[in-house]
Amino acid sequence: MKITKYVHSCLMVETESQNILVDPGQFSWESGVFDINKLEKLDVVVITHEHFDHFYEPFVQTILQKFPNVQFVSTPEVVVRLQSLGALQACSESVEEIKIFSRQRHAQLAPLGDSPENIAVHIADALTIAGDRHDIEESREILALPVTAPWGAMTEAAGMALKLIPKKIIPVHDWHWNDVARRGAYDRLEAFFAEHNIVFIKPVDGQSFEV
């Protein structure tokens, strides 16, 4: 499996048979790291919930212009919005290589905002995407771990990972850190998880890596 991180929570996951894009949000789009002109194939787009940093309509519209038949998997609320944008295939159920295993509300945001439905998925039975939660109850060998957020802290992220014990962790949801803070946090998390025999991957935006 090859993975490329495109800022914040946006991942391109390339399996043997499919290219799967996760959470095409505003931070990822406006960073300029993602270049759709270089993308020759896209089979599925997974959107964990409706917040703008995971679902940005201009990003999705650009995807639909090039890949009008791409399959979307998301919450019912997002599916309605996708259909209004012209998506031909959008559902809130599991599809090939994408298993929805959790449907809960987004982590608590009150009093700052509402918590929409959030799906968590396993991709190719190898990679787990939690969306915006620190309390999912299962993980495959690789976990995309939201490491910082207005709704959660790095300590909570570490606690969830220790309960799940994946073999590898990919940090996501970290646009909020500047580059210096991100490098420092990655180093601390790498050392911490190494003590628990978990590999912490330190991705560079736009650069692919094998897992």
C-alpha positions in Angstrom: 0.0 0.0 0.0 1.3 3.5 -0.9 0.1 6.5 0.9 0.6 10.3 0.2 -0.4 12.9 2.7 -1.8 16.2 1.3 -1.9 18.4 4.4 -4.1 18.0 7.5 -6.3 14.9 7.1 -6.2 14.4 3.3 -4.6 11.1 2.3 -4.2 9.3 -1.1 -4.2 5.6 -0.5 -3.1 3.4 -3.4 -3.9 -0.3 -3.0 -3.3 -3.0 -5.6 -6.6 -2.3 -7.3 -7.8 1.2 -6.3 -6.8 4.8 -5.7 -8.7 6.1 -2.7 -8.7 9.8 -1.5 -9.6 10.5 2.1 -11.0 13.8 3.4 -10.5 16.4 0.7 -10.7 19.5 2.9 -10.0 23.2 2.5 -6.6 23.3 4.2 -5.4 20.5 1.9 -6.8 22.2 -1.2 -5.6 25.7 -0.5 -2.1 24.5 0.4 -1.5 23.8 -3.3 0.3 20.5 -2.6 -2.4 18.4 -4.3 -2.3 18.7 -8.1 -5.2 16.9 -9.7 -3.6 17.2 -13.1 -1.0 14.6 -12.0 -3.7 12.2 -11.0 -4.5 9.6 -13.6 -6.9 7.4 -11.7 -9.3 7.9 -8.8 -11.8 5.2 -7.7 -13.2 6.2 -4.3 -13.4 9.3 -2.2 -14.0 8.9 1.5 -15.3 11.9 3.5 -15.6 11.2 7.2 -17.9 14.1 8.0 -19.1 17.5 6.7 -16.7 19.9 8.3 -14.8 22.2 5.8 -11.4 20.8 6.7 -12.6 17.4 5.6 -15.1 18.3 2.9 -14.4 21.4 0.8 -16.8 21.8 -2.1 -14.3 23.5 -4.6 -12.0 20.5 -4.0 -14.8 18.1 -4.7 -16.1 20.0 -7.7 -12.6 19.8 -9.3 -12.5 16.0 -8.6 -15.9 15.6 -10.3 -14.8 17.6 -13.3 -12.0 15.0 -14.0 -13.6 11.9 -12.5 -17.4 12.2 -12.9 -18.0 8.6 -12.0 -15.9 8.4 -8.9 -17.5 6.6 -5.9 -18.1 8.7 -2.8 -18.5 7.2 0.7 -19.7 9.4 3.5 -22.4 10.3 5.9 -26.0 10.7 4.7 -25.8 14.5 5.2 -22.7 14.7 3.0 -24.2 12.4 0.4 -27.1 14.8 -0.1 -24.6 17.7 -0.6 -22.5 15.6 -3.0 -25.5 14.8 -5.1 -26.3 18.5 -5.3 -22.8 19.0 -6.7 -23.5 16.4 -9.4 -21.9 13.3 -7.9 -23.3 10.3 -9.8 -22.2 7.7 -7.2 -22.5 8.7 -3.5 -23.5 6.4 -0.7 -23.4 6.0 3.1 -22.6 2.3 3.0 -19.5 0.2 2.8 -18.2 -0.5 -0.7 -15.3 -2.6 -2.0 -12.2 -2.1 0.1 -14.0 0.5 2.3 -15.6 -0.8 5.4 -17.6 1.6 7.6 -17.2 0.2 11.2 -18.4 3.2 13.3 -21.1 5.8 12.9 -21.0 8.2 15.8 -21.2 11.9 16.4 -18.1 14.0 15.8 -16.1 14.5 19.0 -17.7 17.0 21.3 -17.5 20.6 20.1 -19.9 22.4 22.4 -20.1 25.3 23.1 -18.0 26.1 20.0 -20.2 24.2 17.5 -22.3 21.2 16.6 -21.0 17.7 16.2 -22.2 16.1 12.9 -22.2 12.4 12.2 -18.7 11.0 11.7 -17.8 7.7 10.0 -14.7 5.6 10.8 -13.5 3.2 8.1 -11.1 0.4 7.4 -9.4 0.6 4.0 -8.3 -2.6 2.4 -8.4 -4.3 5.8 -5.1 -2.6 6.6 -5.6 1.1 7.3 -8.0 2.7 9.8 -9.4 6.2 9.4 -10.9 7.5 12.6 -12.2 10.8 11.3 -12.5 13.3 14.2 -12.7 11.1 17.2 -10.4 9.9 19.9 -12.5 7.0 21.1 -12.8 4.5 18.3 -12.7 0.9 19.5 -10.8 -1.0 16.9 -7.9 -0.5 14.4 -6.2 -2.4 11.7 -2.4 -2.6 11.5 -2.1 1.0 10.4 -3.9 3.9 12.1 -4.4 7.4 10.8 -4.3 9.2 14.1 -5.7 12.7 14.6 -3.0 14.2 16.7 -4.2 17.7 17.6 -7.5 19.6 17.3 -9.8 22.2 18.9 -11.8 19.2 20.1 -8.9 17.0 21.3 -5.3 17.0 22.5 -2.2 15.0 21.7 -2.5 13.3 25.0 -5.9 11.9 24.1 -4.6 10.8 20.7 -1.8 8.9 22.4 -4.1 7.3 24.9 -6.4 6.0 22.1 -3.4 4.6 20.2 -2.2 2.8 23.2 -5.6 1.1 23.7 -5.7 0.1 20.0 -2.0 -0.9 19.6 -1.7 -0.6 15.8 1.7 -1.6 14.3 2.1 1.8 12.5 0.7 5.3 13.0 0.3 8.0 10.4 -0.4 11.5 12.0 -3.3 13.5 10.6 -5.3 16.5 11.6 -2.2 18.6 12.3 -2.7 21.8 10.1 -3.0 23.7 13.4 0.8 23.3 14.1 3.4 25.5 12.4 6.3 23.6 10.8 8.5 23.9 13.9 5.8 22.7 16.3 5.0 19.8 13.9 8.5 18.6 13.7 8.9 18.8 17.5 5.6 16.9 18.1 6.5 14.3 15.5 9.9 13.7 17.2 8.2 13.3 20.6 5.5 11.0 19.3 8.0 8.9 17.4 10.1 8.4 20.6 7.0 7.8 22.7 5.5 5.2 20.5 8.8 3.4 19.9 8.8 2.6 23.6 5.5 0.7 22.9 6.8 -1.0 19.7 4.7 1.1 17.4 6.2 2.7 14.4 5.3 6.4 14.1 5.6 7.5 10.5 6.7 11.2 9.9 5.1 12.1 6.5 6.1 14.9 4.3 3.2 16.6 2.5 3.1 15.5 -1.1 5.7 12.7 -0.7 4.5 9.1 -1.0 5.6 6.3 1.3 5.0 2.5 1.4 3.4 0.8 4.4 
